[in-house]
Amino acid sequence: MKQVSSLRFLLFVALLLLLSVAFARSVVEKK
């Protein structure tokens, strides 16, 4: 169970990183 929870946590962190990168790119493009 612990491995599954850790895997979900890693997926959640990866999703946040992708969203942050996409947001940063959109901001840079606007400038």
TALINVEN-V572623 format. One record per residue. N is the residue number from 1. RES is the residue in one letter. SS is DSSP state (H for helix, E for strand, L for the rest). PHI is phi as a letter, one per 40 degrees, with the letter a starting at -180 (* if undefined). OMEGA is omega in radians with two decimals (999 if undefined). Layout:
N & RES & SS & PHI & OMEGA
N & RES & SS & PHI & OMEGA
This chain:
1 & M & L & * & -3.11
2 & K & H & c & -3.13
3 & Q & H & c & -3.13
4 & V & H & c & -3.12
5 & S & H & c & -3.14
6 & S & H & c & 3.13
7 & L & H & c & 3.11
8 & R & H & c & 3.14
9 & F & H & c & 3.13
10 & L & H & c & 3.12
11 & L & H & c & 3.13
12 & F & H & c & 3.13
13 & V & H & c & 3.14
14 & A & H & c & 3.13
15 & L & H & c & 3.11
16 & L & H & c & 3.14
17 & L & H & c & -3.14
18 & L & H & c & 3.13
19 & L & H & c & -3.13
20 & S & H & c & 3.13
21 & V & H & c & 3.14
22 & A & H & c & 3.13
23 & F & H & c & 3.14
24 & A & H & c & -3.14
25 & R & H & c & -3.14
26 & S & H & c & 3.14
27 & V & H & c & -3.14
28 & V & H & c & -3.13
29 & E & H & c & 3.13
30 & K & H & c & 3.13
31 & K & L & c & 999
